[in-house]
Amino acid sequence: VHDNPAGLGLYRRFEAMTSLEVNIDKTWQTGTGNNATYTTFRLPQASVVFSLPTPTLGNEGIQFHNLMLSYRRLNSFNRSYLAKGIKGVSLGALVDSPTIPWNIPFCTDLLNRTNQMKLRESGYVDEFAFDWSMNISNQWYVGVGLGVQSYLLNSSGDYYETFDSINVAGDYYDIENETGLILKGLSCNFSLGIIYRPTKWLRLGLSMHTPSFGVLRTYTSGTFSARTDSVCFSYAPNLTSVDRSFRLPWRTSASVACQCGAYGMLAFQYDFAHGNHRDDVHTLKAGLEVIPVMGLYINAGYAYESTFKKTYAPAVMDPTFDRQDTYSICPKWSQYASVAVGYRGNYFMVQAAYQFRWQNNLLYAHEWAEPYDMTTNTHRIVITLGWHQY
C-alpha cells in the first residue's frame, strides 16, 4: 500500500497490525580496522484497515470500499562513523581562504599529517497516512492516499587534525572542529495508483507519488579551535535556527506479479524518483512468496537502489560560517535482501522477517578533504503481529 495505494483494494476484511524491530548498523572504513556499531529498537509500522463490502450481483461493479489509517517509519538515521586519514588539505586552509572572512595567520595551505572523523547520527522520517481504495469487478483496483511526513535528524561530529613542527618555533599544531546539527520539519504528499488483473494469475500495477512539500527548521552549533604550543584561538558561534522550504522528488513505479493459484506469487517492481538539484534514483525490486501449506507463508526479496548523487561533490561551506557542520555524506548505492516466514490463522497472524542492507558511502570531513570510503551493513529483525476479522 505504501508503494501503490491500489493494493489496499485487495483486502476483504477488517485487519489491524503492528510491528516491532531491532536494527543493528555496523559501519567500517575500507582498508582499515575502524568500525562503529549502533543498535536501536523501534516500532516501524502500525495500521488498521476497514473493509466495506457493497451489495452487488455477482462479480460486476464495485465489490469493496477500503480505508486504511497507518503509521510508517520511512527512514532511520541511526548510525555511527569512525574514520582516519593520512595527509590531505587542512580544514584550516579552507577557513583561511578568501571565501571565509577570518584572519588566522597560522592556518596555512599545508597538508595535515593525520586526521580523524567521528560522527554520530540519530533520527527518522515518519509518515502518517490515510489511504482509500476500491475493488471493481475483482479486476480493477484504484486507490489514492494522503501522507504527512515528520522529519528529525540529530547529528554530532568531531573532526581532528594534527601536524608536526610547521612553524619557525617548531610548535606542534592541531585543529579541531566540534559540531552539532538538528533538523526538524513537516511535509505532505499525495499518491495515486491502479492495479489491473486481466487474468487470475497476472497483476499489473502503476502508481505515482507527488513531491513532498514542507518546511525544515535547522539548528546548528559548533566550536572551531586551532592550537599550537604557544597560541590558542577558538570560535564558538551561538546556536542558530533557520527556516527553509523544501520539496522532495516525484516518484513513480510500475509492477508485475504472477500468482500461481494458492501456492505462491512472484513479483517485480521498478521505481523512478526525479527531483530538482539531484540525480534520478532507480530502484529495482523482486519478491517471492511460497505457500507450502494453507496458512504458512515463506517470503524472500531483493532490491537495488542507485545513488541520487552520481558526482560525489561534498557540501560547500557557508561563507558566513554560520553552519559549522562542514561534513557531508554522499551515498553511492544500496542493496537489500530479506527472508520471512509467517502464519495466518482464522483471527490472528504473525510473521518473523530478517533484512540485510549493504550500503556504500563517501564521508567528507569538509569540502576540500579527501573522502573516507565507508561501508555500512544493517541487520533488521522484524516481528509483526495482527488480528483480522474471520
Secondary structure, DSSP 8 states (H G I E B T S, - for coil): --S-GGGGGG--S-EEEEEEEEEEEEEEETTS--EEEEEEEE--EEEEEEEEE---STT-SEEEEEEEEEEEEEEE--EEEEEEEES-B-HHHHHTSTTS----TT--S-B-SEEEEEEEEEEEEEEEEEEEEEEETTTEEEEEEEEEEEEEEEEEEEEEEEESS-STT---EEEEEEEEEEEEEEEEEEEEEEEEEEETTEEEEEEEE---EEEEEEEEEEEEEEEESS-EEEE----EEEEEEEE--EEEEEEEEEE-TTSEEEEEEEEEEE-TTS--EEEEEEEEEE-SSTTEEEEEEEEEEE-S-SS-------TT-------EEEEEEEEEEEEEEEEE-SSEEEEEEEEEEEEEEEEESSTTS--EEEEEEEEEEEEEEEEE--
